[in-house]
Amino acid sequence: MRISRILCTLAAATTLAAPLRAQQTPVLTGRVIEADGTAIPDALVEIEGMKLGARSGETGAFSFSAVKPGQHLLIVHRLGFFPATRLVSLGTTPMNIEIALVKSTPTLDTVIVQAKVKILAGVVADSAGHPIADAKVEMLGASHGTTTSGPDGWFSFTNVRTGPLVLRGMKAGWALGMTSLRFEESRGVVIHLDALDTLRLSADKALQLSGLGNSDATAWSETQMRLVARSGRATVIPRQELEAFDDVSLGEAIRNAPSGQMVAIDLQVTFNQACVLLDGRRVVGQTSLDTFHTDEVEFVELYPPGTEASGTVARYMRNAGCRPVQTSGVRRGIFYAVVWSR
């Protein structure tokens, strides 16, 4: 009799333990690495707004199990490196990611702590993570500047202002590399460039693909004008936010991205329709933002009626047949979107 009771108790305990083990299965795993893939151990990975933290192991690996589905911002710190952030959108299936950190210097660490200067630093590297020297790095957006990567591919900008930023890495013989983010605190980024097959490309085509052509320079000059002059509900959604929604359409990604909340009502009115300019110079015209795949977009500029103060988009769209937004029978103007391809 006693043996039967013991066996029943063990069976019940086993039944209860099974769902407990299932709950402890990691839902978010990843690695903290350098640009070349070298593992970074002992990095602190935190989830903003939650009392959850993990340390990366010898292989750079970390994991979280008690995280609910939804949007979460990961913040990664490691002594001797610039911090990094990553926005993730967790569903019901496990997610695995990589987060790259950029090495800092004692001098810049002192400037950040003592002088409270915001610094954006990074590395220009090829697809294998090898550094690329003498690459031109241009920063557009809330701040603007140009610098050149050193022998180790390293570059930095100081006194960077808070806001959306786009970084472009350019070098002859290499395809243009780009990354976009919403800058708030000192951090590091990695810009990847892919080698061009210059033997099969004309000189003009190679120059265009590297981002060093004249037409490209004009488009980016206009982009800088728009980013500085934007007003009201105009917003920029960078890849830093879009990458969490790469498996959905751009329209849905915008609705769910943190920066997209500013234009959510405007998009409801237009049923996700906008007058679209592609890559700063190619006229698409009136179309749904849901026709674009988020994983193919680097960043998107969104200008509800009356907020595109520079007038640069309107000049391209003059004969595109775009329809003004109407609310309660009142014509409010055109909703513009500038979509940038990856």
SVG drawing of the C-alpha trace seen along z (x, -y; Angstrom):
<svg xmlns="http://www.w3.org/2000/svg" viewBox="-17 -74 63 76">
<polyline fill="none" stroke="black" stroke-width="0.4" points="0.0,0.0 2.8,-2.4 4.7,-1.5 1.6,-2.3 1.2,-5.7 4.9,-6.4 4.6,-5.5 1.5,-7.7 3.3,-10.6 6.3,-10.1 4.0,-10.0 2.3,-13.2 5.6,-14.9 6.8,-13.8 3.6,-15.1 4.0,-18.5 7.8,-18.7 7.1,-18.2 5.4,-21.6 7.9,-23.3 10.8,-22.1 8.9,-23.3 8.6,-26.7 12.3,-26.9 13.1,-26.3 15.1,-29.3 12.9,-31.6 15.7,-34.0 19.3,-32.9 22.2,-34.6 25.9,-35.4 27.9,-38.6 30.7,-39.0 33.2,-41.4 32.9,-42.4 35.1,-39.5 33.0,-37.0 35.3,-36.6 33.3,-35.7 33.0,-38.3 32.6,-36.6 31.2,-38.2 29.1,-40.8 26.0,-41.9 22.8,-41.5 19.7,-43.2 16.1,-43.6 14.9,-47.2 12.0,-47.5 12.5,-44.1 14.6,-42.8 16.3,-40.3 19.9,-40.0 22.3,-37.4 26.1,-37.1 27.6,-35.8 29.8,-32.7 33.2,-31.8 31.6,-31.3 29.7,-34.6 26.4,-32.7 23.6,-33.9 20.0,-32.9 16.7,-34.0 13.7,-31.7 11.2,-33.9 10.4,-36.4 6.9,-37.0 6.1,-37.4 6.2,-41.0 8.7,-43.8 11.8,-43.9 14.9,-46.2 18.1,-44.4 21.0,-46.5 24.5,-45.0 27.4,-46.3 31.0,-45.0 34.0,-46.8 36.3,-48.0 33.5,-48.1 30.8,-50.6 27.3,-49.6 24.9,-48.1 21.1,-47.8 18.9,-45.4 15.1,-45.5 13.5,-42.1 9.9,-41.0 9.4,-37.7 6.6,-35.3 5.8,-31.8 8.9,-30.2 12.5,-30.5 14.7,-33.3 18.4,-33.2 20.4,-36.4 23.9,-37.9 25.0,-41.2 28.3,-42.8 30.2,-45.1 32.8,-47.7 36.0,-48.1 36.5,-51.4 39.6,-53.2 40.5,-54.4 40.6,-58.0 37.0,-57.9 35.8,-56.1 37.1,-59.0 35.4,-61.5 32.1,-59.7 32.2,-59.5 33.8,-62.8 32.9,-65.2 29.5,-63.5 30.1,-63.6 27.9,-61.3 30.1,-59.3 29.2,-57.1 32.0,-54.7 32.2,-51.8 34.2,-49.4 34.0,-49.1 34.5,-45.4 34.0,-43.0 31.6,-40.1 34.2,-38.0 34.6,-40.6 38.1,-41.7 38.7,-45.5 38.6,-47.8 40.9,-50.8 40.5,-54.2 36.8,-53.9 34.8,-57.1 32.1,-57.1 29.4,-59.7 26.8,-60.4 23.5,-62.0 20.5,-62.9 20.3,-64.7 24.0,-65.2 26.2,-65.4 29.8,-64.6 32.4,-62.7 35.4,-60.7 37.7,-57.9 38.3,-54.5 41.7,-53.7 44.0,-50.7 41.9,-48.6 38.6,-49.8 37.8,-51.9 36.1,-55.3 34.3,-57.6 32.1,-60.7 31.9,-62.9 29.2,-65.3 26.5,-63.4 23.0,-64.7 20.1,-62.5 17.8,-61.5 17.7,-59.3 21.0,-58.7 22.1,-57.0 25.7,-55.9 27.2,-55.2 30.5,-53.4 32.0,-54.0 35.2,-52.9 36.1,-52.5 35.8,-48.8 33.3,-48.1 29.5,-48.2 28.0,-50.9 27.4,-49.8 24.7,-51.4 23.2,-51.2 20.6,-53.3 19.6,-53.8 18.0,-56.1 20.9,-57.5 20.3,-58.2 23.5,-57.3 27.1,-56.5 27.2,-53.3 29.1,-51.3 28.0,-50.0 29.5,-47.8 29.2,-48.8 29.7,-45.9 31.0,-46.4 30.9,-43.7 33.6,-43.6 32.5,-44.5 33.4,-42.5 35.1,-45.4 36.2,-43.2 32.6,-42.8 31.4,-46.3 31.9,-49.5 33.8,-52.3 30.6,-54.4 28.5,-51.4 31.2,-50.5 31.2,-54.2 27.4,-54.2 27.3,-51.0 30.0,-52.3 27.9,-55.3 30.5,-57.7 28.6,-58.8 27.3,-62.3 23.6,-61.3 24.0,-59.4 25.6,-62.5 22.7,-64.7 20.1,-62.2 21.9,-62.1 22.3,-65.8 18.6,-66.1 18.1,-63.4 20.1,-65.4 18.0,-68.5 14.8,-66.5 16.0,-64.9 17.0,-68.3 13.9,-70.2 11.3,-67.6 8.6,-68.8 5.4,-67.8 4.6,-64.1 7.3,-63.4 9.4,-60.5 12.2,-58.2 12.1,-54.5 15.6,-53.0 16.8,-49.4 17.4,-49.2 13.6,-49.1 12.6,-47.5 14.8,-44.4 12.5,-43.2 9.7,-42.9 11.5,-41.5 8.9,-38.7 6.0,-41.1 5.2,-43.8 6.6,-47.3 3.2,-48.8 2.7,-46.4 6.3,-46.9 5.7,-50.7 2.5,-50.2 4.4,-48.1 7.8,-50.0 8.2,-52.4 8.8,-55.4 5.8,-54.4 3.3,-55.4 3.7,-59.0 2.1,-58.4 -0.3,-55.5 -3.4,-57.6 -2.3,-59.1 -1.8,-55.6 -5.2,-54.5 -6.7,-57.4 -4.8,-56.5 -5.2,-52.7 -1.4,-52.4 -1.3,-54.3 1.5,-56.8 3.2,-58.7 6.5,-56.7 10.0,-57.8 12.4,-54.9 16.1,-55.4 15.8,-59.1 15.3,-59.5 13.2,-56.8 9.5,-57.8 7.1,-55.0 4.0,-57.1 0.8,-56.2 1.0,-52.7 0.5,-50.7 3.4,-50.4 2.4,-46.8 3.8,-46.1 7.3,-46.4 9.1,-43.6 10.6,-44.9 13.7,-42.7 14.6,-44.6 14.3,-48.0 17.1,-49.9 15.0,-52.8 11.9,-54.8 11.1,-58.5 7.4,-59.2 5.9,-62.6 2.2,-63.1 0.6,-66.1 2.4,-69.3 5.4,-67.9 7.9,-67.6 9.4,-71.1 12.3,-70.8 10.1,-70.3 12.6,-67.9 10.1,-65.0 7.4,-67.1 9.7,-68.1 10.2,-64.5 6.5,-63.7 5.1,-66.6 3.7,-64.4 3.3,-61.2 -0.5,-61.5 -0.4,-61.2 -3.7,-61.7 -4.1,-64.3 -5.3,-62.9 -8.9,-63.9 -10.4,-64.0 -14.1,-64.8 -14.1,-66.0 -11.1,-68.4 -8.0,-68.0 -5.0,-68.0 -2.2,-67.4 -0.1,-64.4 1.4,-61.7 4.9,-61.1 7.2,-58.2 10.8,-57.7 11.8,-54.1 15.5,-53.1 16.5,-49.7 19.1,-47.6"/>
</svg>
